[in-house]
Amino acid sequence: MPSQRDKSMRPTEPESSTGSILIVDDAMDMRVFISALFKTNGFRTESCRDGSAGLAKAREIIPDLIVLDVMMPGTGGALMYKDLKTDRLLRHIPVIMLSAVGQRSFQHYLNMLNIKLAEPLPDPDAYLEKPPDAQHLLNTALRLMNLRKR
């Protein structure tokens, strides 16, 4: 028969979900790491390997937050970000860009995209460089999701 101490050391399933997060990254180890981080903190997660699958999944589930890599084969994160922010149903979803690409390089790319658009794209809600600090990523996600609820 398990002791009280044994029971307290077992991971427990969260009683209620604190929201849904879509993770879009071509690196499987990153998807697994980020998904585990959020799941152990009560979030529901979905994962995709590229921007086109990520955009389709975002339209299907309308997540509360998206964690998006910039550099991916096929439709990369920058183009997915553009598609998200120009879609009436998805533009309100906060996005954390998470990439090995520096923020200044991404910002330059975004500025180049904005030259061609009638309505400029907003900056991402957060930009974190890889490898992410788990607690910082979690705190950033919580902050953005709490802001959205207001």
DSSP file with accessible surface (Angstrom, degrees, kcal/mol):
  #  RESIDUE AA STRUCTURE BP1 BP2  ACC     N-H-->O    O-->H-N    N-H-->O    O-->H-N    TCO  KAPPA ALPHA  PHI   PSI    X-CA   Y-CA   Z-CA
    1    1 A M              0   0  220      0, 0.0     2,-0.1     0, 0.0     0, 0.0   0.000 360.0 360.0 360.0 129.5    0.0    0.0    0.0
    2    2 A P        -     0   0   57      0, 0.0     2,-0.1     0, 0.0     0, 0.0  -0.374 360.0-127.1 -68.1 141.4    1.5    3.4   -1.0
    3    3 A S     >  -     0   0   55      1,-0.1     4,-1.9    -2,-0.1     5,-0.2  -0.350  24.5-106.2 -78.7 168.4    2.4    5.7    1.8
    4    4 A Q  H  > S+     0   0  147      1,-0.2     4,-2.0     2,-0.2     5,-0.2   0.895 122.5  55.4 -61.0 -38.2    1.2    9.3    2.0
    5    5 A R  H  > S+     0   0  172      1,-0.2     4,-1.1     2,-0.2    -1,-0.2   0.915 105.2  51.9 -62.5 -41.6    4.7   10.5    1.0
    6    6 A D  H  > S+     0   0   77      1,-0.2     4,-0.6     2,-0.2     3,-0.4   0.908 109.1  50.7 -61.4 -41.6    4.6    8.3   -2.1
    7    7 A K  H >< S+     0   0  100     -4,-1.9     3,-0.9     1,-0.2    -1,-0.2   0.895 107.4  52.7 -64.5 -39.0    1.3    9.9   -3.1
    8    8 A S  H 3< S+     0   0   87     -4,-2.0    -1,-0.2     1,-0.2    -2,-0.2   0.737 105.3  55.7 -72.8 -19.0    2.5   13.4   -2.7
    9    9 A M  H 3< S+     0   0  123     -4,-1.1    -1,-0.2    -3,-0.4    -2,-0.2   0.593  85.9  98.4 -89.8  -8.5    5.5   12.8   -4.9
   10   10 A R  S << S-     0   0  137     -3,-0.9     2,-0.1    -4,-0.6    -3,-0.0  -0.571  82.7-111.7 -78.5 140.3    3.5   11.7   -7.9
   11   11 A P        -     0   0  130      0, 0.0     2,-0.4     0, 0.0    -1,-0.1  -0.438  35.6-148.7 -66.5 141.9    2.8   14.2  -10.6
   12   12 A T        -     0   0  120     28,-0.1     3,-0.0    -2,-0.1    -4,-0.0  -0.860  14.5-113.1-113.2 150.2   -0.9   15.1  -10.7
   13   13 A E        -     0   0  171     -2,-0.4    27,-0.1     1,-0.1    26,-0.0  -0.592  42.5-103.6 -75.3 138.0   -3.0   16.1  -13.6
   14   14 A P        -     0   0   56      0, 0.0     3,-0.1     0, 0.0    -1,-0.1  -0.371  22.8-135.0 -60.9 142.6   -4.2   19.7  -13.4
   15   15 A E  S    S+     0   0  203      1,-0.2     2,-0.4    -3,-0.0    -2,-0.0   0.865  86.1  11.5 -69.3 -37.6   -7.8   19.9  -12.4
   16   16 A S  S    S-     0   0   89     -3,-0.0    -1,-0.2     3,-0.0     2,-0.2  -0.999  83.6-110.2-141.7 147.1   -8.6   22.5  -15.0
   17   17 A S        -     0   0   47     -2,-0.4    26,-0.2     1,-0.1     3,-0.1  -0.480  12.1-152.0 -76.7 142.7   -6.8   23.8  -18.0
   18   18 A T        -     0   0   61     24,-2.1     2,-0.2     1,-0.3    25,-0.2   0.393  66.1 -60.1 -93.8   3.0   -5.5   27.3  -18.0
   19   19 A G        -     0   0    6     23,-0.5    25,-2.9     2,-0.0     2,-0.4  -0.800  56.9 -77.1 143.2 176.6   -5.7   27.7  -21.7
   20   20 A S  E     -a   44   0A  12     -2,-0.2    44,-1.7    23,-0.2    45,-1.0  -0.910  32.9-167.1-116.5 140.4   -4.5   26.3  -25.0
   21   21 A I  E     -ab  45  65A   1     23,-2.6    25,-1.9    -2,-0.4     2,-0.5  -0.990  10.1-150.9-129.0 130.1   -1.1   26.9  -26.6
   22   22 A L  E     -ab  46  66A   0     43,-2.5    45,-3.0    -2,-0.4     2,-0.5  -0.895  12.3-160.7 -99.2 126.5   -0.1   26.1  -30.2
   23   23 A I  E     -ab  47  67A   1     23,-2.9    25,-2.4    -2,-0.5     2,-0.5  -0.938   7.6-174.9-110.1 122.2    3.7   25.4  -30.6
   24   24 A V  E     +ab  48  68A   0     43,-2.9    45,-2.6    -2,-0.5     2,-0.3  -0.946  27.2 130.0-123.1 108.6    5.1   25.7  -34.1
   25   25 A D        -     0   0    2     23,-2.2     6,-0.1    -2,-0.5    25,-0.1  -0.961  51.4-141.4-157.3 138.3    8.7   24.6  -34.5
   26   26 A D  S    S+     0   0   66     45,-0.3     2,-0.7    -2,-0.3    23,-0.1   0.709  82.5  87.7 -78.3 -16.7   10.5   22.3  -36.9
   27   27 A A     >  -     0   0   30      1,-0.2     4,-2.2     2,-0.0     3,-0.3  -0.727  65.7-156.5 -88.5 116.0   12.7   20.9  -34.2
   28   28 A M  H  > S+     0   0  128     -2,-0.7     4,-2.7     1,-0.2     5,-0.2   0.886  92.5  56.5 -59.5 -39.7   11.1   17.9  -32.5
   29   29 A D  H  > S+     0   0  120      1,-0.2     4,-2.5     2,-0.2    -1,-0.2   0.899 108.4  48.2 -62.2 -35.5   13.1   18.3  -29.3
   30   30 A M  H  > S+     0   0   26     -3,-0.3     4,-2.8     2,-0.2     5,-0.3   0.924 110.9  50.2 -68.2 -43.8   11.9   21.9  -29.0
   31   31 A R  H  X S+     0   0   35     -4,-2.2     4,-2.4     1,-0.2     5,-0.2   0.925 113.7  45.6 -60.1 -43.5    8.3   20.9  -29.5
   32   32 A V  H  X S+     0   0   92     -4,-2.7     4,-2.7     2,-0.2     5,-0.2   0.938 114.5  47.8 -65.7 -46.3    8.6   18.2  -26.9
   33   33 A F  H  X S+     0   0   82     -4,-2.5     4,-2.3    -5,-0.2    -2,-0.2   0.950 116.3  42.3 -59.7 -50.5   10.3   20.5  -24.4
   34   34 A I  H  X S+     0   0    0     -4,-2.8     4,-2.4     1,-0.2     5,-0.2   0.918 114.8  50.7 -67.2 -41.9    7.9   23.4  -24.8
   35   35 A S  H  X S+     0   0   14     -4,-2.4     4,-3.1    -5,-0.3     5,-0.2   0.935 111.4  47.9 -61.4 -45.2    4.9   21.1  -24.8
   36   36 A A  H  X S+     0   0   49     -4,-2.7     4,-2.4    -5,-0.2    -2,-0.2   0.916 109.9  53.7 -63.0 -41.0    6.0   19.4  -21.6
   37   37 A L  H  < S+     0   0   25     -4,-2.3     4,-0.4    -5,-0.2    -2,-0.2   0.946 115.6  38.2 -57.9 -49.0    6.7   22.7  -19.9
   38   38 A F  H ><>S+     0   0    0     -4,-2.4     5,-2.4     1,-0.2     3,-1.0   0.901 114.2  53.7 -74.2 -39.3    3.2   24.0  -20.6
   39   39 A K  H ><5S+     0   0  114     -4,-3.1     3,-1.8     1,-0.3    -1,-0.2   0.904 105.7  53.5 -62.0 -41.3    1.4   20.7  -20.0
   40   40 A T  T 3<5S+     0   0  109     -4,-2.4    -1,-0.3     1,-0.3    -2,-0.2   0.642 108.2  53.1 -69.6 -10.3    3.0   20.3  -16.5
   41   41 A N  T < 5S-     0   0   74     -3,-1.0    -1,-0.3    -4,-0.4    -2,-0.2   0.103 128.6 -93.2-110.5  18.9    1.6   23.8  -15.8
   42   42 A G  T < 5S+     0   0    7     -3,-1.8   -24,-2.1     1,-0.3   -23,-0.5   0.522  80.8 130.6  92.2   7.3   -2.0   23.1  -16.7
   43   43 A F      < -     0   0   10     -5,-2.4     2,-0.4   -26,-0.2    -1,-0.3  -0.643  54.1-129.8 -92.9 152.4   -2.1   24.1  -20.4
   44   44 A R  E     -a   20   0A 136    -25,-2.9   -23,-2.6    -2,-0.2     2,-0.3  -0.802  33.7-163.9 -89.8 139.9   -3.5   22.1  -23.3
   45   45 A T  E     -a   21   0A  18     -2,-0.4     2,-0.3   -25,-0.2   -23,-0.2  -0.945  20.4-173.4-129.8 151.7   -0.9   22.1  -26.2
   46   46 A E  E     -a   22   0A  83    -25,-1.9   -23,-2.9    -2,-0.3     2,-0.4  -0.969  16.5-154.9-131.9 149.4   -0.9   21.3  -29.9
   47   47 A S  E     -a   23   0A  47     -2,-0.3     2,-0.3   -25,-0.2   -23,-0.2  -0.962  11.7-178.0-131.6 147.1    2.3   21.1  -32.0
   48   48 A C  E     -a   24   0A  14    -25,-2.4   -23,-2.2    -2,-0.4     3,-0.0  -0.965  24.2-140.9-139.0 156.7    3.1   21.6  -35.7
   49   49 A R  S    S+     0   0  165     -2,-0.3     2,-0.3   -25,-0.2   -25,-0.1   0.547  79.4  18.6 -94.4 -14.7    6.3   21.3  -37.7
   50   50 A D  S  > S-     0   0   46    -25,-0.1     4,-2.4    22,-0.1    26,-0.2  -0.967  80.4 -98.5-152.7 171.0    5.9   24.2  -40.1
   51   51 A G  H  > S+     0   0    0     24,-2.7     4,-2.6    22,-0.4     5,-0.2   0.843 115.3  51.5 -65.3 -36.7    4.0   27.4  -40.8
   52   52 A S  H  > S+     0   0   66     23,-0.3     4,-2.1     2,-0.2    -1,-0.2   0.939 114.6  43.0 -70.4 -41.0    1.4   26.1  -43.1
   53   53 A A  H  > S+     0   0   41      1,-0.2     4,-2.5     2,-0.2    -2,-0.2   0.900 114.6  53.0 -67.1 -37.4    0.4   23.2  -40.7
   54   54 A G  H  X S+     0   0    0     -4,-2.4     4,-2.6     2,-0.2    -2,-0.2   0.908 108.3  48.7 -63.3 -42.3    0.6   25.7  -37.9
   55   55 A L  H  X S+     0   0   13     -4,-2.6     4,-2.3     2,-0.2    -1,-0.2   0.927 111.9  49.0 -65.1 -42.8   -1.8   28.2  -39.6
   56   56 A A  H  X S+     0   0   58     -4,-2.1     4,-1.7     1,-0.2    -2,-0.2   0.927 113.1  47.4 -62.1 -42.9   -4.3   25.4  -40.4
   57   57 A K  H  X S+     0   0   44     -4,-2.5     4,-2.8     2,-0.2     5,-0.4   0.906 109.1  54.2 -66.8 -39.0   -4.2   24.2  -36.8
   58   58 A A  H  X S+     0   0    0     -4,-2.6     4,-2.4     1,-0.2    -1,-0.2   0.919 109.4  48.2 -61.3 -40.8   -4.6   27.8  -35.5
   59   59 A R  H  < S+     0   0  127     -4,-2.3    -1,-0.2     1,-0.2    -2,-0.2   0.846 114.1  48.2 -67.6 -32.0   -7.7   28.2  -37.6
   60   60 A E  H  < S+     0   0  135     -4,-1.7    -2,-0.2    -5,-0.2    -1,-0.2   0.923 127.7  19.5 -73.7 -45.8   -9.0   24.9  -36.3
   61   61 A I  H  < S-     0   0   50     -4,-2.8    -2,-0.2    -5,-0.1    -3,-0.2   0.621  83.2-144.0-104.5 -15.6   -8.5   25.3  -32.6
   62   62 A I     <  -     0   0   65     -4,-2.4   -42,-0.1    -5,-0.4    -3,-0.1   0.971  30.2-149.5  44.0  74.3   -8.1   29.1  -32.1
   63   63 A P        -     0   0    0      0, 0.0   -42,-0.2     0, 0.0     3,-0.1  -0.192  19.1-126.1 -70.3 166.1   -5.5   28.8  -29.4
   64   64 A D  S    S+     0   0   49    -44,-1.7     2,-0.3     1,-0.2   -43,-0.2   0.680  92.9   8.2 -81.6 -19.9   -5.0   31.3  -26.5
   65   65 A L  E     -b   21   0A   0    -45,-1.0   -43,-2.5    28,-0.1     2,-0.4  -0.978  64.2-147.5-159.0 149.0   -1.3   31.7  -27.4
   66   66 A I  E     -bc  22  95A   0     28,-2.1    30,-3.0    -2,-0.3     2,-0.6  -0.992   1.5-160.2-125.2 130.9    1.1   30.7  -30.1
   67   67 A V  E     -bc  23  96A   3    -45,-3.0   -43,-2.9    -2,-0.4     2,-0.5  -0.962  25.8-172.6-105.5 119.5    4.8   30.0  -29.6
   68   68 A L  E     -bc  24  97A   0     28,-3.0    30,-2.6    -2,-0.6   -43,-0.2  -0.960  20.9-146.6-129.4 124.4    6.4   30.3  -33.1
   69   69 A D        -     0   0    7    -45,-2.6    30,-0.2    -2,-0.5     3,-0.1  -0.508  11.0-148.2 -77.6 151.7    9.8   29.6  -34.4
   70   70 A V  S    S+     0   0   13     28,-0.3     7,-2.1     1,-0.2     2,-0.8   0.926  79.9  56.5 -86.1 -53.6   11.1   31.9  -37.2
   71   71 A M        +     0   0  123      5,-0.2   -45,-0.3     6,-0.1    -1,-0.2  -0.733  67.5 137.0 -91.9 109.2   13.3   29.6  -39.3
   72   72 A M        -     0   0   18     -2,-0.8   -22,-0.1     2,-0.2     4,-0.0  -0.983  55.3 -99.1-143.4 151.6   11.5   26.5  -40.6
   73   73 A P  S    S+     0   0   88      0, 0.0   -22,-0.4     0, 0.0     2,-0.2  -0.297  94.5   5.5 -66.0 157.4   11.5   24.7  -43.9
   74   74 A G  S    S+     0   0   78    -24,-0.1     2,-0.9   -23,-0.1    -2,-0.2  -0.501 136.6  14.2  71.0-133.5    8.6   25.4  -46.2
   75   75 A T  S    S-     0   0   44     -2,-0.2   -24,-2.7     4,-0.1   -23,-0.3  -0.654  89.5-154.1 -77.1 108.0    6.4   28.2  -44.8
   76   76 A G     >  -     0   0   13     -2,-0.9     4,-2.1   -26,-0.2    -5,-0.2  -0.098  27.8 -94.5 -77.7 179.0    8.5   29.6  -42.1
   77   77 A G  H  > S+     0   0    0     -7,-2.1     4,-2.8     1,-0.2    -7,-0.2   0.825 118.9  58.6 -66.3 -33.9    7.5   31.4  -39.0
   78   78 A A  H  > S+     0   0   10     -8,-0.8     4,-2.1     2,-0.2    -1,-0.2   0.935 110.2  43.2 -65.0 -42.2    7.8   34.9  -40.4
   79   79 A L  H  > S+     0   0   70     -9,-0.2     4,-2.6     2,-0.2    -2,-0.2   0.891 113.5  51.4 -70.6 -37.1    5.3   34.2  -43.1
   80   80 A M  H  X S+     0   0    0     -4,-2.1     4,-2.8     2,-0.2    -2,-0.2   0.926 108.5  52.8 -63.1 -40.2    3.0   32.4  -40.7
   81   81 A Y  H  X S+     0   0    0     -4,-2.8     4,-2.5     2,-0.2    -2,-0.2   0.930 109.0  49.2 -60.0 -44.6    3.2   35.5  -38.4
   82   82 A K  H  X S+     0   0   51     -4,-2.1     4,-1.0     1,-0.2    -1,-0.2   0.941 112.1  48.3 -59.8 -45.6    2.2   37.7  -41.4
   83   83 A D  H  < S+     0   0   48     -4,-2.6     3,-0.4     1,-0.2     4,-0.3   0.888 111.9  50.1 -63.8 -38.9   -0.7   35.4  -42.1
   84   84 A L  H >< S+     0   0    1     -4,-2.8     3,-1.2     1,-0.2     6,-0.2   0.937 111.4  47.1 -62.2 -47.7   -1.8   35.3  -38.5
   85   85 A K  H 3< S+     0   0   18     -4,-2.5    -1,-0.2     1,-0.3    -2,-0.2   0.571 112.9  48.8 -79.0  -6.8   -1.8   39.1  -38.1
   86   86 A T  T 3< S+     0   0   65     -4,-1.0     2,-0.6    -3,-0.4    -1,-0.3   0.337  91.4  93.6-108.6   5.8   -3.7   39.7  -41.4
   87   87 A D    X>  -     0   0   29     -3,-1.2     4,-2.4    -4,-0.3     3,-0.8  -0.876  69.2-146.0-100.7 123.2   -6.4   37.2  -40.5
   88   88 A R  T 34 S+     0   0  206     -2,-0.6     4,-0.3     1,-0.3    -1,-0.1   0.829  98.6  45.7 -57.9 -34.7   -9.5   38.7  -38.8
   89   89 A L  T 34 S+     0   0  119      1,-0.1    -1,-0.3     2,-0.1     3,-0.1   0.738 122.9  32.9 -80.8 -22.6  -10.1   35.6  -36.7
   90   90 A L  T X4 S+     0   0    1     -3,-0.8     3,-2.0    -6,-0.2    -2,-0.2   0.618  88.9  90.1-110.8 -15.3   -6.5   35.0  -35.6
   91   91 A R  T 3< S+     0   0  100     -4,-2.4    -3,-0.1     1,-0.3    -1,-0.1   0.742  83.4  60.2 -61.9 -22.8   -4.9   38.5  -35.3
   92   92 A H  T 3  S+     0   0   89     -4,-0.3    -1,-0.3    -8,-0.1    -2,-0.1   0.636  79.4 105.1 -79.6 -12.2   -5.9   38.8  -31.6
   93   93 A I  S <  S-     0   0    1     -3,-2.0   -28,-0.1    -9,-0.1   -29,-0.1  -0.532  76.2-121.5 -74.3 125.2   -3.9   35.8  -30.6
   94   94 A P        -     0   0    8      0, 0.0   -28,-2.1     0, 0.0     2,-0.4  -0.397  27.7-153.5 -65.8 144.4   -0.7   36.7  -28.7
   95   95 A V  E     -c   66   0A   1    -30,-0.2    31,-1.4    -2,-0.1    30,-0.9  -0.984  13.2-162.2-125.9 129.0    2.5   35.3  -30.3
   96   96 A I  E     -cd  67 126A   0    -30,-3.0   -28,-3.0    -2,-0.4     2,-0.5  -0.954  16.7-149.3-103.2 114.0    5.8   34.5  -28.7
   97   97 A M  E     -cd  68 127A   0     29,-2.7    31,-3.2    -2,-0.6     2,-0.5  -0.758  16.8-175.0 -80.7 129.2    8.4   34.3  -31.4
   98   98 A L  E     + d   0 128A   1    -30,-2.6   -28,-0.3    -2,-0.5     2,-0.3  -0.960  22.5 137.7-130.2 110.0   11.1   31.8  -30.2
   99   99 A S  E     - d   0 129A   1     29,-2.0    31,-1.7    -2,-0.5     4,-0.1  -0.988  63.8-127.4-153.9 158.4   14.1   31.5  -32.4
  100  100 A A  S    S+     0   0   79     -2,-0.3     2,-0.3    29,-0.2    29,-0.1   0.615  89.7  96.3 -78.1 -16.0   17.8   31.2  -32.8
  101  101 A V  S    S-     0   0   34      1,-0.1    -2,-0.2     2,-0.0    29,-0.1  -0.620  87.9-111.7 -74.2 130.6   17.5   34.2  -35.2
  102  102 A G     >  -     0   0   24     -2,-0.3     4,-2.0     1,-0.1     3,-0.2  -0.238  19.2-117.7 -63.3 152.3   18.2   37.5  -33.3
  103  103 A Q  H  > S+     0   0   96      1,-0.2     4,-2.8     2,-0.2     5,-0.2   0.869 112.9  56.7 -60.9 -36.8   15.4   39.9  -32.7
  104  104 A R  H  > S+     0   0  221      1,-0.2     4,-2.2     2,-0.2    -1,-0.2   0.907 107.0  49.2 -63.6 -39.5   17.0   42.6  -34.7
  105  105 A S  H  > S+     0   0   78     -3,-0.2     4,-2.1     2,-0.2    -1,-0.2   0.922 113.0  46.8 -65.4 -43.1   17.2   40.4  -37.8
  106  106 A F  H  X S+     0   0    4     -4,-2.0     4,-2.7     2,-0.2    -2,-0.2   0.921 110.5  53.0 -64.2 -42.1   13.5   39.4  -37.4
  107  107 A Q  H  X S+     0   0   47     -4,-2.8     4,-2.4     1,-0.2    -2,-0.2   0.902 107.9  51.1 -61.2 -39.3   12.6   43.1  -36.9
  108  108 A H  H  X S+     0   0  113     -4,-2.2     4,-2.0     2,-0.2    -1,-0.2   0.931 110.5  48.8 -62.6 -45.0   14.4   44.0  -40.1
  109  109 A Y  H  X S+     0   0   96     -4,-2.1     4,-2.3     1,-0.2    -2,-0.2   0.922 110.6  51.1 -60.6 -43.5   12.5   41.3  -42.0
  110  110 A L  H  X S+     0   0    1     -4,-2.7     4,-2.4     1,-0.2    11,-0.2   0.909 107.9  52.5 -61.7 -40.6    9.2   42.5  -40.5
  111  111 A N  H  X S+     0   0   73     -4,-2.4     4,-1.1     1,-0.2    -1,-0.2   0.893 108.5  50.8 -62.3 -38.3   10.1   46.1  -41.6
  112  112 A M  H  X S+     0   0   85     -4,-2.0     4,-0.7     1,-0.2     3,-0.4   0.899 110.4  49.2 -66.8 -40.3   10.7   44.8  -45.2
  113  113 A L  H >X S+     0   0   20     -4,-2.3     3,-1.0     1,-0.2     4,-0.5   0.904 105.7  58.4 -62.3 -41.1    7.3   43.0  -45.2
  114  114 A N  H >< S+     0   0   31     -4,-2.4     3,-0.8     1,-0.3    -1,-0.2   0.777  92.8  67.3 -64.1 -25.0    5.6   46.1  -43.9
  115  115 A I  H 3< S+     0   0  126     -4,-1.1    -1,-0.3    -3,-0.4    -2,-0.2   0.883 105.4  43.0 -61.3 -34.6    6.8   48.1  -47.0
  116  116 A K  H << S+     0   0  180     -3,-1.0     2,-0.3    -4,-0.7    -1,-0.2   0.531 101.5  85.2 -89.1  -9.4    4.5   45.9  -49.1
  117  117 A L    <<  -     0   0   48     -3,-0.8     4,-0.0    -4,-0.5     0, 0.0  -0.764  66.7-145.1-102.4 143.7    1.5   45.9  -46.8
  118  118 A A  S    S+     0   0  114     -2,-0.3    -1,-0.1     1,-0.2    -4,-0.0   0.878  98.9  37.7 -67.3 -39.2   -1.3   48.5  -46.7
  119  119 A E  S    S-     0   0  132     -3,-0.1    -1,-0.2   -33,-0.0    -3,-0.0  -0.960  96.2-123.5-115.6 116.9   -1.6   48.0  -42.9
  120  120 A P        -     0   0   86      0, 0.0    -9,-0.1     0, 0.0    -2,-0.0  -0.235  24.9-113.4 -60.8 146.9    1.7   47.4  -41.1
  121  121 A L        -     0   0    9    -11,-0.2    -7,-0.1     1,-0.1     2,-0.1  -0.566  31.6-119.3 -76.2 140.6    2.2   44.2  -39.0
  122  122 A P        -     0   0   69      0, 0.0     3,-0.1     0, 0.0    -1,-0.1  -0.389  33.2 -96.6 -73.5 158.9    2.5   44.7  -35.3
  123  123 A D        -     0   0   95      1,-0.1   -16,-0.0    -2,-0.1     0, 0.0  -0.398  53.2 -89.0 -65.3 154.0    5.6   43.6  -33.5
  124  124 A P        -     0   0   17      0, 0.0    -1,-0.1     0, 0.0   -28,-0.1  -0.254  33.4-117.0 -60.1 155.7    5.3   40.2  -31.8
  125  125 A D  S    S-     0   0   71    -30,-0.9     2,-0.3     1,-0.2   -29,-0.2   0.808  95.9  -0.2 -65.6 -29.7    3.9   40.2  -28.3
  126  126 A A  E     -d   96   0A  12    -31,-1.4   -29,-2.7     2,-0.0     2,-0.4  -0.978  61.6-155.9-155.6 151.8    7.2   38.8  -27.1
  127  127 A Y  E     +d   97   0A  22     -2,-0.3     2,-0.4   -31,-0.2   -29,-0.2  -0.969  16.9 177.3-134.7 116.4   10.5   37.7  -28.8
  128  128 A L  E     -d   98   0A  20    -31,-3.2   -29,-2.0    -2,-0.4     2,-0.3  -0.953  21.4-134.3-120.6 139.9   12.7   35.1  -27.0
  129  129 A E  E     -d   99   0A 106     -2,-0.4   -29,-0.2   -31,-0.2   -27,-0.1  -0.677  40.4 -73.9 -93.9 147.2   15.9   33.7  -28.3
  130  130 A K  S    S+     0   0   48    -31,-1.7    -1,-0.0    -2,-0.3     3,-0.0  -0.574 110.4  47.1 -78.9 148.5   16.8   30.0  -28.2
  131  131 A P  S    S-     0   0  118      0, 0.0     2,-0.1     0, 0.0    -2,-0.1   0.519  88.6-150.4 -77.6 140.8   17.5   28.2  -26.1
  132  132 A P        -     0   0   18      0, 0.0     2,-0.6     0, 0.0    -2,-0.1  -0.455  15.4-120.8 -79.4 147.4   14.7   29.5  -23.9
  133  133 A D     >  -     0   0  106      1,-0.2     4,-2.7    -2,-0.1     5,-0.2  -0.787  25.7-138.7 -78.3 124.6   14.9   29.7  -20.1
  134  134 A A  H  > S+     0   0   35     -2,-0.6     4,-2.7     1,-0.2     5,-0.2   0.906  99.0  46.5 -57.3 -46.6   11.9   27.6  -19.1
  135  135 A Q  H  > S+     0   0  107      1,-0.2     4,-2.9     2,-0.2    -1,-0.2   0.907 113.0  49.8 -66.6 -38.2   10.7   29.8  -16.3
  136  136 A H  H  > S+     0   0   98      2,-0.2     4,-2.5     1,-0.2    -1,-0.2   0.919 111.7  48.5 -65.6 -42.1   11.0   33.0  -18.4
  137  137 A L  H  X S+     0   0    0     -4,-2.7     4,-2.5     2,-0.2    -2,-0.2   0.942 113.8  46.7 -62.2 -46.2    9.1   31.3  -21.3
  138  138 A L  H  X S+     0   0    8     -4,-2.7     4,-2.7    -5,-0.2    -2,-0.2   0.939 113.3  48.3 -61.7 -46.9    6.3   30.2  -18.8
  139  139 A N  H  X S+     0   0   81     -4,-2.9     4,-2.5     1,-0.2    -1,-0.2   0.895 111.3  50.9 -62.0 -39.1    6.2   33.7  -17.2
  140  140 A T  H  X S+     0   0    7     -4,-2.5     4,-2.5    -5,-0.2     5,-0.2   0.933 111.1  48.1 -63.8 -44.8    6.0   35.4  -20.6
  141  141 A A  H  X S+     0   0    0     -4,-2.5     4,-2.5     1,-0.2     5,-0.2   0.935 112.5  48.3 -61.8 -46.2    3.1   33.1  -21.7
  142  142 A L  H  X S+     0   0   65     -4,-2.7     4,-2.4     1,-0.2    -1,-0.2   0.916 111.5  50.3 -61.0 -43.7    1.2   33.7  -18.4
  143  143 A R  H  X S+     0   0  123     -4,-2.5     4,-2.3    -5,-0.2    -2,-0.2   0.943 112.7  45.8 -61.2 -45.9    1.7   37.4  -18.7
  144  144 A L  H  X S+     0   0    9     -4,-2.5     4,-1.8     1,-0.2    -1,-0.2   0.893 113.5  48.6 -66.9 -39.1    0.4   37.6  -22.3
  145  145 A M  H  X S+     0   0    8     -4,-2.5     4,-1.4    -5,-0.2    -1,-0.2   0.886 111.3  50.3 -70.2 -35.5   -2.5   35.3  -21.6
  146  146 A N  H  X S+     0   0   82     -4,-2.4     4,-0.8    -5,-0.2    -2,-0.2   0.896 109.1  52.0 -68.0 -38.2   -3.5   37.4  -18.5
  147  147 A L  H >< S+     0   0   86     -4,-2.3     3,-0.7     1,-0.2    -1,-0.2   0.891 107.5  53.1 -62.0 -39.1   -3.3   40.6  -20.6
  148  148 A R  H 3< S+     0   0   82     -4,-1.8    -1,-0.2     1,-0.2    -2,-0.2   0.840 102.5  58.2 -67.1 -32.3   -5.6   39.1  -23.2
  149  149 A K  H 3<        0   0  148     -4,-1.4    -1,-0.2    -5,-0.1    -2,-0.2   0.719 360.0 360.0 -70.9 -21.6   -8.2   38.2  -20.6
  150  150 A R    <<        0   0  227     -4,-0.8    -3,-0.0    -3,-0.7    -4,-0.0  -0.185 360.0 360.0 -72.4 360.0   -8.6   41.8  -19.5
